[in-house]
Amino acid sequence: MSREIDRRAARTRKALHQALLTLMLRKGYEALSVQDIIDEADVGRSTFYAHYTGKEDLLRSGFQMLREELKEAQSTARAGAKASHDDPLGFSTAMFEHAARYADHYRTMIGGRGGAVTENEIRLILSEMVRQDLSSSLHDDTIPRDFVVQFIVSAFLTALNWWFERKPKLSPSQVDAMFRSLVLDGLSPLMGDESRSSAD
């Protein structure tokens, strides 16, 4: 019986997350109400509040799932034959590939429809991933590490938005190659020689 309840709860959460994304694409996050979400998901108000305290809680729950997916993808990418533990952009390939699979979701998050909360959450996730990659890559603290993290995150989001808006037919690997080429040139003075050569 408990398994059936768990499956039902999982289906409800999935329906609510999908409703949130659909509505964000349609009208933007800030304009949404809980009533809009439950109407789209076809669930009752009491059912919604059994799982979430409000629309922001629902949104953050979705980002937690995204964080787990991306961390797993990042680990898989770094475990590949060509991956280097000294690669300061080890996150980028996994991120571009994930963005290609869920393009509509990412357009919502970075295109202004998601609002300030959404942009802040995606920046937090990216910052965590970049810090992990930088932990063994940078050997020069002339420039504060947090500044480097924010530089990379901002460059990535700009590249992602450009890809979606200007050149959507490019493959993830093509965009990743351009992103890495530009950013690695900027990071090379802060990296050891062996790190720069392994990332090329």
Contact map, one row per residue, 1 for C-alpha under 8 A:
11111000000000000000000000000000000000000000000000000000000000000000000000000000000000000000000000000000000000000000000000000000000000000000000000000000000000000000000000000000000000000000000000000000
11111100000000000000000000000000000000000000000000000000000000000000000000000000000000000000000000000000000000000000000000000000000000000000000000000000000000000000000000000000000000000000000000000000
11111110000000000000000000000000000000000000000000000000000000000000000000000000000000000000000000000000000000000000000000000000000000000000000000000000000000000000000000000000000000000000000000000000
11111111000000000000000000000000000000000000000000000000000000000000000000000000000000000000000000000000000000000000000000000000000000000000000000000000000000000000000000000000000000000000000000000000
11111111100000000000000000000000000000000000000000000000000000000000000000000000000000000000000000000000000000000000000000000000000000000000000000000000000000000000000000000000000000000000000000000000
01111111110000000000000000000000000000000000000000000000000000000000000000000000000000000000000000000000000000000000000000000000000000000000000000000000000000000000000000000000000000000000000000000000
00111111111000000000000000000000000000000000000000000000000000000000000000000000000000000000000000000000000000000000000000000000000000000000000000000000000000000000000000000000000000000000000000000000
00011111111100000000000000000000000000000000000000000000000000000000000000000000000000000000000000000000000000000000000000000000000000000000000000000000000000000000000000000000000000000000000000000000
00001111111110000000000000000000000000000000000000000000000000000000000000000000000000000000000000000000000000000000000000000000000000000000000000000000000000000000000000000000000000000000000000000000
00000111111111000000000000000000000000000000000000000000000000000000000000000000000000000000000000000000000000000000000000000000000000000000000000000000000000000000000000000000000000000000000000000000
00000011111111100000000000000000000000000000000000000000000000000000000000000000000000000000000000000000000000000000000000000000000000000000000000000000000000000000000000000000000000000000000000000000
00000001111111110000000000000000000000000010000000000000000000000000000000000000000000000000000000000000000000000000000000000000000000000000000000000000000000000000000000000000000000000000000000000000
00000000111111111000000000000000000000000000000000100000000000000000000000000000000000000000000000000000000000000000000000000000000000000000000000000000000000000000000000000000000000000000000000000000
00000000011111111100000000000000000000000000000000000000000000000000000000000000000000000000000000000000000000000000000000000000000000000000000000000000000000000000000000000000000000000000000000000000
00000000001111111110000000000000000000001000000000000000000000000000000000000000000000000000000000000000000000000000000000000000000000000000000000000000000000000000000000000000000000000000000000000000
00000000000111111111000000000000000011001000000100000000010000000000000000000000000000000000000000000000000000000000000000000000000000000000000000000000000000000000000000000000000000000000000000000000
00000000000011111111100000000000000000000000000000000000011001000000000000000000000000000000000000000000000000000000000000000000000000000000000000000000000000000000000000000000000000000000000000000000
00000000000001111111110000000000000000001000000000000000000000000000000000000000000000000000000000000000000000000000000000000000000000000000000000000000000000000000000000000000000000000000000000000000
00000000000000111111111000000000000011011000000000000000000000000000000000000000000000000000000000000000000000000000000000000000000000000000000000000000000000000000000000000000000000000000000000000000
00000000000000011111111100000000000010000000000000000000001000000000000000000000000000000000000000000000000000000000000000000000000000000000000000000000000000000000000000000000000000000000000000000000
00000000000000001111111110000000000000000000000000000000000000000000000000000000000000000000000000000000100100000000000000000000000000000000000000000000000000000000000000000000000000000000000000000000
00000000000000000111111111000000000000000000000000000000000000000000000000000000000000000000000000000000000000000000000000000000000000000000000000000000000000000000000000000000000000000000000000000000
00000000000000000011111111111001000110010000000000000000000000000000000000000000000000000000000000000000000000000000000000000000000000000000000000000000000000000000000000000000000000000000000000000000
00000000000000000001111111111001000000000000000000000000000000000000000000000000000000000000000000000000000100001100000000000000000000000000000000000000000000000000000000000000000000000000000000000000
00000000000000000000111111110000000000000000000000000000000000000000000000000000000000000000000000000001000100001000000000000000000000000000000000000000000000000000000000000000000000000000000000000000
00000000000000000000011111110000000000000000000000000000000000000000000000000000000000000000000000000000000000000000000000000000000000000000000000000000000000000000000000000000000000000000000000000000
00000000000000000000001111111011000000000000000000000000000000000000000000000000000000000000000000000000000000001000000000000000000000000000000000000000000000000000000000000000000000000000000000000000
00000000000000000000001111111111000000000000000000000000000000000000000000000000000000000000000000000000000100011110000000000000000000000000000000000000000000000000000000000000000000000000000000000000
00000000000000000000001100111111000000000000000000000000000000000000000000000000000000000000000000000000000000001110000000000000000000000000000000000000000000000000000000000000000000000000000000000000
00000000000000000000000000011111000000000000000000000000000000000000000000000000000000000000000000000000000000000110000000000000000000000000000000000000000000000000000000000000000000000000000000000000
00000000000000000000000000111111100000000000000000000000000000000000000000000000000000000000000000000000000000000000000000000000000000000000000000000000000000000000000000000000000000000000000000000000
00000000000000000000001100111111110110000000000000000000000000000000000000000000000000000000000000000000000000000000000000000000000000000000000000000000000000000000000000000000000000000000000000000000
00000000000000000000000000000011111110000000000000000010000000000000000000000000000000000000000000000000000000000000000000000000000000000000000000000000000000000000000000000000000000000000000000000000
00000000000000000000000000000001111111000000000000000110000000000000000000000000000000000000000000000000000000000000000000000000000000000000000000000000000000000000000000000000000000000000000000000000
00000000000000000000000000000000111111100000100000000000000000000000000000000000000000000000000000000000000000000000000000000000000000000000000000000000000000000000000000000000000000000000000000000000
00000000000000000000001000000001111111110000000000000000000000000000000000000000000000000000000000000000000000000000000000000000000000000000000000000000000000000000000000000000000000000000000000000000
00000000000000010011001000000001111111111000000000000000000000000000000000000000000000000000000000000000000000000000000000000000000000000000000000000000000000000000000000000000000000000000000000000000
00000000000000010010000000000000011111111111100100000000000000000000000000000000000000000000000000000000000000000000000000000000000000000000000000000000000000000000000000000000000000000000000000000000
00000000000000000000000000000000001111111110000000000000000000000000000000000000000000000000000000000000000000000000000000000000000000000000000000000000000000000000000000000000000000000000000000000000
00000000000000000010001000000000000111111100000000000000000000000000000000000000000000000000000000000000000000000000000000000000000000000000000000000000000000000000000000000000000000000000000000000000
00000000000000110110000000000000000011111110000000000000000000000000000000000000000000000000000000000000000000000000000000000000000000000000000000000000000000000000000000000000000000000000000000000000
00000000000000000000000000000000000001111111000000000000000000000000000000000000000000000000000000000000000000000000000000000000000000000000000000000000000000000000000000000000000000000000000000000000
00000000000100000000000000000000000001101111101100000000000000000000000000000000000000000000000000000000000000000000000000000000000000000000000000000000000000000000000000000000000000000000000000000000
00000000000000000000000000000000000001000111111100000000000000000000000000000000000000000000000000000000000000000000000000000000000000000000000000000000000000000000000000000000000000000000000000000000
00000000000000000000000000000000001001000011111110000000000000000000000000000000000000000000000000000000000000000000000000000000000000000000000000000000000000000000000000000000000000000000000000000000
00000000000000000000000000000000000000000001111111000000000000000000000000000000000000000000000000000000000000000000000000000000000000000000000000000000000000000000000000000000000000000000000000000000
00000000000000000000000000000000000000000011111111100000000000000000000000000000000000000000000000000000000000000000000000000000000000000000000000000000000000000000000000000000000000000000000000000000
00000000000000010000000000000000000001000011111111110000000000000000000000000000000000000000000000000000000000000000000000000000000000000000000000000000000000000000000000000000000000000000000000000000
00000000000000000000000000000000000000000000111111111100000000000000000000000000000000000000000000000000000000000000000000000000000000000000000000000000000000000000000000000000000000000000000000000000
00000000000000000000000000000000000000000000011111111000000000000000000000000000000000000000000000000000000000000000000000000000000000000000000000000000000000000000000000000000000000000000000000000000
00000000000010000000000000000000000000000000001111111000000000000000000000000000000000000000000000000000000000000000000000000000000000000000000000000000000000000000000000000000000000000000000000000000
00000000000000000000000000000000000000000000000111111110110000000000000000000000000000000000000000000000000000000000000000000000000000000000000000000000000000000000000000000000000000000000000000000000
00000000000000000000000000000000000000000000000011111111110000000000000000000000000000000000000000000000000000000000000000000000000000000000000000000000000000000000000000000000000000000000000000000000
00000000000000000000000000000000010000000000000010011111110000000000000000000000000000000000000000000000000000000000000000000000000000000000000000000000000000000000000000000000000000000000000000000000
00000000000000000000000000000000110000000000000000011111111000000000000000000000000000000000000000000000000000000000000000000000000000000000000000000000000000000000000000000000000000000000000000000000
00000000000000000000000000000000000000000000000000001111111100000000000000000000000000000000000000000000000000000000000000000000000000000000000000000000000000000000000000000000000000000000000000000000
00000000000000000000000000000000000000000000000000011111111110000000000000000000000000000000000000000000000000000000000000000000000000000000000000000000000000000000000000000000000000000000000000000000
00000000000000011000000000000000000000000000000000011111111111000000000000000000000000000000000000000000000000000000000000000000000000000000000000000000000000000000000000000000000000000000000000000000
00000000000000001001000000000000000000000000000000000011111111100000000000000000000000000000000000000000000000000000010000000000000000000000000000000000000000000000000000000000000000000000000000000000
00000000000000000000000000000000000000000000000000000001111111110000000000000000000000000000000000000000000000000000000010000000000000000000000000000000000000000000000000000000000000000000000000000000
00000000000000000000000000000000000000000000000000000000111111111000000000000000000000000000000000000000000000000000000000000000000000000000000000000000000000000000000000000000000000000000000000000000
00000000000000001000000000000000000000000000000000000000011111111100000000000000000000000000000000000000000000000000000000000000000000000000000000000000000000000000000000000000000000000000000000000000
00000000000000000000000000000000000000000000000000000000001111111110000000000000000000000000000000000000000000000000000011000000000000000000000000000000000000000000000000000000000000000000000000000000
00000000000000000000000000000000000000000000000000000000000111111111000000000000000000000000000000000000000000000000000000000000000000000000000000000000000000000000000000000000000000000000000000000000
00000000000000000000000000000000000000000000000000000000000011111111100000000000000000000000000000000000000000000000000000000000000000000000000000000000000000000000000000000000000000000000000000000000
00000000000000000000000000000000000000000000000000000000000001111111110000000000000000000000000000000000000000000000000000000000000000000000000000000000000000000000000000000000000000000000000000000000
00000000000000000000000000000000000000000000000000000000000000111111111000000000000000000000000000000000000000000000000000001000000000000000000000000000000000000000000000000000000000000000000000000000
00000000000000000000000000000000000000000000000000000000000000011111111100000000000000000000000000000000000000000000000000000000000000000000000000000000000000000000000000000000000000000000000000000000
00000000000000000000000000000000000000000000000000000000000000001111111110000000000000000000000000000000000000000000000000000000000000000000000000000000000000000000000000000000000000000000000000000000
00000000000000000000000000000000000000000000000000000000000000000111111111000000000000000000011001000000000000000000000000000000000000000000000000000000000000000000000000000000000000000000000000000000
00000000000000000000000000000000000000000000000000000000000000000011111111100000000000000000000000000000000000000000000000000000100000000000000000000000000000000000000000000000000000000000000000000000
00000000000000000000000000000000000000000000000000000000000000000001111111110000000000000000000000000000000000000000000000000000000000000000000000000000000000000000000000000000000000000000000000000000
00000000000000000000000000000000000000000000000000000000000000000000111111111000000000000000010000000000000000000000000000000000000000000000000000000000000000000000000000000000000000000000000000000000
00000000000000000000000000000000000000000000000000000000000000000000011111111100000000000110011000000000000000000000000000000000000000000000000000000000000000000000000000000000000000000000000000000000
00000000000000000000000000000000000000000000000000000000000000000000001111111110000000000000000000000000000000000000000000000000000000000000000000000000000000000000000000000000000000000000000000000000
00000000000000000000000000000000000000000000000000000000000000000000000111111111000000000000000000000000000000000000000000000000000000000000000000000000000000000000000000000000000000000000000000000000
00000000000000000000000000000000000000000000000000000000000000000000000011111111001000000110110000000000000000000000000000000000000000000000000000000000000000000000000000000000000000000000000000000000
00000000000000000000000000000000000000000000000000000000000000000000000001111111011110000100000000000000000000000000000000000000000000000000000000000000000000000000000000000000000000000000000000000000
00000000000000000000000000000000000000000000000000000000000000000000000000111111101000000000000000000000000000000000000000000000000000000000000000000000000000000000000000000000000000000000000000000000
00000000000000000000000000000000000000000000000000000000000000000000000000011111111000000000000000000000000000000000000000000000000000000000000000000000000000000000000000000000000000000000000000000000
00000000000000000000000000000000000000000000000000000000000000000000000000000011111000000000000000000000000000000000000000000000000000000000000000000000000000000000000000000000000000000000000000000000
00000000000000000000000000000000000000000000000000000000000000000000000000000101111100000000000000000000000000000000000000000000000000000000000000000000000000000000000000000000000000000000000000000000
00000000000000000000000000000000000000000000000000000000000000000000000000001111111110100100000000000000000000000000000000000000000000000000000000000000000000000000000000000000000000000000000000000000
00000000000000000000000000000000000000000000000000000000000000000000000000000100011111100100000000000000000000000000000000000000000000000000000000000000000000000000000000000000000000000000000000000110
00000000000000000000000000000000000000000000000000000000000000000000000000000100001111100100000000000000000000000000000000000000000010011000000000000000000000000000000000000000000000000000000000000000
00000000000000000000000000000000000000000000000000000000000000000000000000000000000111110000000000000000000000000000000000000000000011011000000000000000000000000000000000000000000000000000000000100110
00000000000000000000000000000000000000000000000000000000000000000000000000000000001111111100000000000000000000000000000000000000000011001000000000000000000000000000000000000000000000000000000000110110
00000000000000000000000000000000000000000000000000000000000000000000000000000000000001111100000000000000000000000000000000000000010011011100000000000000000000000000000000000000000000000000000000000000
00000000000000000000000000000000000000000000000000000000000000000000000000000000000000111111000000000000000000000000000000000000010011000000000000000000000000000000000000000000000100000000000000000000
00000000000000000000000000000000000000000000000000000000000000000000000001001100001110111111110000000000000000000000000000000000010010000000000000000000000000000000000000000000000000000000000000000000
00000000000000000000000000000000000000000000000000000000000000000000000001001000000000001111111000000000000000000000000000000000110010000000000000000000000000000000000000000000000000000000000000000000
00000000000000000000000000000000000000000000000000000000000000000000000000000000000000001111111100000000000000000000000000000000000000000000000000000000000100000000000000000001000100000000000000000000
00000000000000000000000000000000000000000000000000000000000000000000000000001000000000000111111110000000000000000000000000000000000000000000000000000000000000000000000000011001000000000000000000000000
00000000000000000000000000000000000000000000000000000000000000000000010011001000000000000111111111000000000000000000000000000000000000000000000000000000000000000000000000000000000000000000000000000000
00000000000000000000000000000000000000000000000000000000000000000000010001000000000000000011111111100000000000000000000000000000000000000000000000000000000000000000000000000000000000000000000000000000
00000000000000000000000000000000000000000000000000000000000000000000000000000000000000000001111111110000000000000000000000000000000000000000000000000000000000010000000000011011000000000000000000000000
00000000000000000000000000000000000000000000000000000000000000000000000000000000000000000000111111111000000000000000000000000000000000000000000000000000000000000000000000011000000000000000000000000000
00000000000000000000000000000000000000000000000000000000000000000000010000000000000000000000011111111100000000000000000000000000000000000000000000000000000000000000000000000000000000000000000000000000
00000000000000000000000000000000000000000000000000000000000000000000000000000000000000000000001111111110010000000000000000000000000000000000000000000000000000000000000000000000000000000000000000000000
00000000000000000000000000000000000000000000000000000000000000000000000000000000000000000000000111111110000000000000000000000000000000000000000000000000000000000000000000010000000000000000000000000000
00000000000000000000000000000000000000000000000000000000000000000000000000000000000000000000000011111110000000000000000000000000000000000000000000000000000000000000000000000000000000000000000000000000
00000000000000000000000000000000000000000000000000000000000000000000000000000000000000000000000001111111110000000000000000000000000000000000000000000000000000000000000000000000000000000000000000000000
00000000000000000000000000000000000000000000000000000000000000000000000000000000000000000000000000111111111000000000000000000000000000000000000000000000000000000001000000000000000000000000000000000000
00000000000000000000000010000000000000000000000000000000000000000000000000000000000000000000000000000111111100000000000000000000000000000000000000000000000000000000000000000000000000000000000000000000
00000000000000000000100000000000000000000000000000000000000000000000000000000000000000000000000000000111111110000000000000000000000000000000000000000000000000000000000000000000000000000000000000000000
00000000000000000000000000000000000000000000000000000000000000000000000000000000000000000000000000100111111111100000000000000000000000000000000000000000000000000000000000000000000000000000000000000000
00000000000000000000000000000000000000000000000000000000000000000000000000000000000000000000000000000011111111100000000000000000000000000000000000000000000000001001000000000000000000000000000000000000
00000000000000000000100110010000000000000000000000000000000000000000000000000000000000000000000000000001111111111100000000000000000000000000000000000000000000000000000000000000000000000000000000000000
00000000000000000000000000000000000000000000000000000000000000000000000000000000000000000000000000000000111111111110011001000000000000000000000000000000000000000000000000000000000000000000000000000000
00000000000000000000000000000000000000000000000000000000000000000000000000000000000000000000000000000000011111111100011000000000000000000000000000000000000010001000000000000000000000000000000000000000
00000000000000000000000000000000000000000000000000000000000000000000000000000000000000000000000000000000011111111100000000000000000000000000000000000000000000001000000000000000000000000000000000000000
00000000000000000000000000010000000000000000000000000000000000000000000000000000000000000000000000000000000111111110000000000000000000000000000000000000000000000000000000000000000000000000000000000000
00000000000000000000000110111000000000000000000000000000000000000000000000000000000000000000000000000000000111111110000000000000000000000000000000000000000000000000000000000000000000000000000000000000
00000000000000000000000100011100000000000000000000000000000000000000000000000000000000000000000000000000000111111111111000000000000000000000000000000000000000000000000000000000000000000000000000000000
00000000000000000000000000011100000000000000000000000000000000000000000000000000000000000000000000000000000010011111111000000000000000000000000000000000000000000000000000000000000000000000000000000000
00000000000000000000000000000000000000000000000000000000000000000000000000000000000000000000000000000000000000000111111100000000000000000000000000000000000000000000000000000000000000000000000000000000
00000000000000000000000000000000000000000000000000000000000000000000000000000000000000000000000000000000000000000111111110000000000000000000000000000000000000000000000000000000000000000000000000000000
00000000000000000000000000000000000000000000000000000000001000000000000000000000000000000000000000000000000011000111111111000000000000000000000000000000000000000000000000000000000000000000000000000000
00000000000000000000000000000000000000000000000000000000000000000000000000000000000000000000000000000000000011000111111111100000000000000000000000000000000000000000000000000000000000000000000000000000
00000000000000000000000000000000000000000000000000000000000000000000000000000000000000000000000000000000000000000001111111110000000000000000000000000000000000000000000000000000000000000000000000000000
00000000000000000000000000000000000000000000000000000000000100100000000000000000000000000000000000000000000000000000111111111000000000000000000000000000000000000000000000000000000000000000000000000000
00000000000000000000000000000000000000000000000000000000000000100000000000000000000000000000000000000000000010000000011111111100000000000000000000000000000000000000000000000000000000000000000000000000
00000000000000000000000000000000000000000000000000000000000000000000000000000000000000000000000000000000000000000000001111111110000000000000000000000000100000000000000000000000000000000000000000000000
00000000000000000000000000000000000000000000000000000000000000000000000000000000000000000000000000000000000000000000000111111111000000000000000000000000000000000000000000000000000000000000000000000000
00000000000000000000000000000000000000000000000000000000000000000010000000000000000000000000000000000000000000000000000011111111100000000000000000000000000000000000000000000000000000000000000000000000
00000000000000000000000000000000000000000000000000000000000000000000000000000000000000000000000000000000000000000000000001111111110000000000000000000000100000000000000000000000000000000000000000000000
00000000000000000000000000000000000000000000000000000000000000000000000000000000000000000000000000000000000000000000000000111111111000000000000000001100100000000000000000000000000000000000000000000000
00000000000000000000000000000000000000000000000000000000000000000000000000000000000000000000000000000000000000000000000000011111111100000000000000000000000000000000000000000000000000000000000000000000
00000000000000000000000000000000000000000000000000000000000000000000001000000000000000000010000000000000000000000000000000001111111110000000000000000000000000000000000000000000000000000000000000000000
00000000000000000000000000000000000000000000000000000000000000000000000000000000000000011110000000000000000000000000000000000111111111000000000000001001100000000000000000000000000000000000000000000000
00000000000000000000000000000000000000000000000000000000000000000000000000000000000000000000000000000000000000000000000000000011111111100000000000001000000000000000000000000000000000000000000000000000
00000000000000000000000000000000000000000000000000000000000000000000000000000000000000000000000000000000000000000000000000000001111111100000000000000000000000000000000000000000000000000000000000000000
00000000000000000000000000000000000000000000000000000000000000000000000000000000000011111110000000000000000000000000000000000000111111111000000000000000000000000000000000000000000000000000000000000000
00000000000000000000000000000000000000000000000000000000000000000000000000000000000001111000000000000000000000000000000000000000011111111100000000000000000000000000000000000000000000000000000000000000
00000000000000000000000000000000000000000000000000000000000000000000000000000000000000000000000000000000000000000000000000000000001111111100000000000000000000000000000000000000000000000000000000000000
00000000000000000000000000000000000000000000000000000000000000000000000000000000000011010000000000000000000000000000000000000000000011111110000000000000000000000000000000000000000000000000000000000000
00000000000000000000000000000000000000000000000000000000000000000000000000000000000011110000000000000000000000000000000000000000000011111110000000000000000000000000000000000000000000000000001100100000
00000000000000000000000000000000000000000000000000000000000000000000000000000000000000010000000000000000000000000000000000000000000001111111100000000000000000000000000000000000000000000000011100000000
00000000000000000000000000000000000000000000000000000000000000000000000000000000000000000000000000000000000000000000000000000000000000011111100000000000000000000000000000000000000000000000011100000000
00000000000000000000000000000000000000000000000000000000000000000000000000000000000000000000000000000000000000000000000000000000000000000111111000000000000000000000000000000000000000000000111000000000
00000000000000000000000000000000000000000000000000000000000000000000000000000000000000000000000000000000000000000000000000000000000000000111111110000000000000000000000000000000000000000000010000000000
00000000000000000000000000000000000000000000000000000000000000000000000000000000000000000000000000000000000000000000000000000000000000000001111100000000000000000000000000000000000000000000010000000000
00000000000000000000000000000000000000000000000000000000000000000000000000000000000000000000000000000000000000000000000000000000000000000001111110110000000000000000000000000000000000000000000000000000
00000000000000000000000000000000000000000000000000000000000000000000000000000000000000000000000000000000000000000000000000000000000000000000111111110000000000000000000000000000000000000000000000000000
00000000000000000000000000000000000000000000000000000000000000000000000000000000000000000000000000000000000000000000000000000000000000000000101111111000000000000000000000000000000000000000000000000000
00000000000000000000000000000000000000000000000000000000000000000000000000000000000000000000000000000000000000000000000000000000000000000000000111111100000000000000000000000000000000000000000000000000
00000000000000000000000000000000000000000000000000000000000000000000000000000000000000000000000000000000000000000000000000000000000000000000001111111110000000000000000000000000000000000000000000000000
00000000000000000000000000000000000000000000000000000000000000000000000000000000000000000000000000000000000000000000000000000000000000000000001111111111000000000000000000000000000000000000000000000000
00000000000000000000000000000000000000000000000000000000000000000000000000000000000000000000000000000000000000000000000000000010011000000000000011111111100000000000000000000000000000000000000000000000
00000000000000000000000000000000000000000000000000000000000000000000000000000000000000000000000000000000000000000000000000000010000000000000000001111111110000000000000000000000000000000000000000000000
00000000000000000000000000000000000000000000000000000000000000000000000000000000000000000000000000000000000000000000000000000000000000000000000000111111111000000000000000000000000000000000000000000000
00000000000000000000000000000000000000000000000000000000000000000000000000000000000000000000000000000000000000000000000000000000010000000000000000011111111100000000000000000000000000100000000000000000
00000000000000000000000000000000000000000000000000000000000000000000000000000000000000000000000000000000000000000000000000100110010000000000000000001111111110000000000000000000000000000000000000000000
00000000000000000000000000000000000000000000000000000000000000000000000000000000000000000000000000000000000000000000000000000000000000000000000000000111111111000000000000000000000000000000000000000000
00000000000000000000000000000000000000000000000000000000000000000000000000000000000000000000000000000000000000000000000000000000000000000000000000000011111111100000000000000000001000100000000000000000
00000000000000000000000000000000000000000000000000000000000000000000000000000000000000000001000000000000000000000000000000000000000000000000000000000001111111110000000000000000001000000000000000000000
00000000000000000000000000000000000000000000000000000000000000000000000000000000000000000000000000000000000001000000000000000000000000000000000000000000111111111000000000000000000000000000000000000000
00000000000000000000000000000000000000000000000000000000000000000000000000000000000000000000000000000000000000000000000000000000000000000000000000000000011111111100000000000000000000000000000000000000
00000000000000000000000000000000000000000000000000000000000000000000000000000000000000000000000000000000000000000000000000000000000000000000000000000000001111111110000000000010001000000000000000000000
00000000000000000000000000000000000000000000000000000000000000000000000000000000000000000000000100000000000000000000000000000000000000000000000000000000000111111111000000000000000000000000000000000000
00000000000000000000000000000000000000000000000000000000000000000000000000000000000000000000000000000000001001100000000000000000000000000000000000000000000011111111100000000000000000000000000000000000
00000000000000000000000000000000000000000000000000000000000000000000000000000000000000000000000000000000000000000000000000000000000000000000000000000000000001111111111000000000000000000000000000000000
00000000000000000000000000000000000000000000000000000000000000000000000000000000000000000000000000000000000000000000000000000000000000000000000000000000000000111111111101000010000000000000000000000000
00000000000000000000000000000000000000000000000000000000000000000000000000000000000000000000000000000010001000000000000000000000000000000000000000000000000000011111111100000000000000000000000000000000
00000000000000000000000000000000000000000000000000000000000000000000000000000000000000000000000000000000000000000000000000000000000000000000000000000000000000001111111100000000000000000000000000000000
00000000000000000000000000000000000000000000000000000000000000000000000000000000000000000000000000000000000000000000000000000000000000000000000000000000000000000111111100000000000000000000000000000000
00000000000000000000000000000000000000000000000000000000000000000000000000000000000000000000000000000000000000000000000000000000000000000000000000000000000000000111111111000000000000000000000000000000
00000000000000000000000000000000000000000000000000000000000000000000000000000000000000000000000000000000000000000000000000000000000000000000000000000000000000000011111111100000000000000000000000000000
00000000000000000000000000000000000000000000000000000000000000000000000000000000000000000000000000000000000000000000000000000000000000000000000000000000000000000000001111100000000000000000000000000000
00000000000000000000000000000000000000000000000000000000000000000000000000000000000000000000000000000000000000000000000000000000000000000000000000000000000000000010001111110110000000000000000000000000
00000000000000000000000000000000000000000000000000000000000000000000000000000000000000000000000000000000000000000000000000000000000000000000000000000000000000000000000111111110000000000000000000000000
00000000000000000000000000000000000000000000000000000000000000000000000000000000000000000000100110010000000000000000000000000000000000000000000000000000000000000000000001111111000000000000000000000000
00000000000000000000000000000000000000000000000000000000000000000000000000000000000000000000100110000000000000000000000000000000000000000000000000000000000000000000000000111111100000000000000000000000
00000000000000000000000000000000000000000000000000000000000000000000000000000000000000000000000000000000000000000000000000000000000000000000000000000000000000000000000001111111110000000000000000000000
00000000000000000000000000000000000000000000000000000000000000000000000000000000000000000000000100000000000000000000000000000000000000000000000000000000000000100010000001111111111000000000000000000000
00000000000000000000000000000000000000000000000000000000000000000000000000000000000000000001100100000000000000000000000000000000000000000000000000000000000000000000000000011111111100000000000000000000
00000000000000000000000000000000000000000000000000000000000000000000000000000000000000000000000000000000000000000000000000000000000000000000000000000000000000000000000000001111111110000000000000000000
00000000000000000000000000000000000000000000000000000000000000000000000000000000000000000000000000000000000000000000000000000000000000000000000000000000000000000000000000000111111111000000000000000000
00000000000000000000000000000000000000000000000000000000000000000000000000000000000000000000000000000000000000000000000000000000000000000000000000000000001100100000000000000011111111100000000000000000
00000000000000000000000000000000000000000000000000000000000000000000000000000000000000001001000000000000000000000000000000000000000000000000000000000000000000000000000000000001111111110000000000000000
00000000000000000000000000000000000000000000000000000000000000000000000000000000000000000000000000000000000000000000000000000000000000000000000000000000000000000000000000000000111111111000000000000000
00000000000000000000000000000000000000000000000000000000000000000000000000000000000000000000000000000000000000000000000000000000000000000000000000000000000000000000000000000000011111111100000000000000
00000000000000000000000000000000000000000000000000000000000000000000000000000000000000000000000000000000000000000000000000000000000000000000000000000001001000000000000000000000001111111110000000000000
00000000000000000000000000000000000000000000000000000000000000000000000000000000000000000000000000000000000000000000000000000000000000000000000000000000000000000000000000000000000111111111000000010000
00000000000000000000000000000000000000000000000000000000000000000000000000000000000000000000000000000000000000000000000000000000000000000000000000000000000000000000000000000000000011111111000000000000
00000000000000000000000000000000000000000000000000000000000000000000000000000000000000000000000000000000000000000000000000000000000000000000000000000000000000000000000000000000000001111111100000000000
00000000000000000000000000000000000000000000000000000000000000000000000000000000000000000000000000000000000000000000000000000000000000000000000000000000000000000000000000000000000000111111111000000000
00000000000000000000000000000000000000000000000000000000000000000000000000000000000000000000000000000000000000000000000000000000000000000000000000000000000000000000000000000000000000011111111100010000
00000000000000000000000000000000000000000000000000000000000000000000000000000000000000000000000000000000000000000000000000000000000000000001000000000000000000000000000000000000000000000111111100000000
00000000000000000000000000000000000000000000000000000000000000000000000000000000000000000000000000000000000000000000000000000000000000000111110000000000000000000000000000000000000000000011111100000000
00000000000000000000000000000000000000000000000000000000000000000000000000000000000000000000000000000000000000000000000000000000000000001111000000000000000000000000000000000000000000000011111110110000
00000000000000000000000000000000000000000000000000000000000000000000000000000000000000000000000000000000000000000000000000000000000000001110000000000000000000000000000000000000000000000001111111110000
00000000000000000000000000000000000000000000000000000000000000000000000000000000000000000000000000000000000000000000000000000000000000000000000000000000000000000000000000000000000000000000001111111000
00000000000000000000000000000000000000000000000000000000000000000000000000000000000000000000000000000000000000000000000000000000000000000000000000000000000000000000000000000000000000000000000111111100
00000000000000000000000000000000000000000000000000000000000000000000000000000000000001100000000000000000000000000000000000000000000000001000000000000000000000000000000000000000000000000000001111111110
00000000000000000000000000000000000000000000000000000000000000000000000000000000000000100000000000000000000000000000000000000000000000000000000000000000000000000000000000000000000000010001001111111111
00000000000000000000000000000000000000000000000000000000000000000000000000000000000000000000000000000000000000000000000000000000000000000000000000000000000000000000000000000000000000000000000011111111
00000000000000000000000000000000000000000000000000000000000000000000000000000000000101100000000000000000000000000000000000000000000000000000000000000000000000000000000000000000000000000000000001111111
00000000000000000000000000000000000000000000000000000000000000000000000000000000000101100000000000000000000000000000000000000000000000000000000000000000000000000000000000000000000000000000000000111111
00000000000000000000000000000000000000000000000000000000000000000000000000000000000000000000000000000000000000000000000000000000000000000000000000000000000000000000000000000000000000000000000000011111
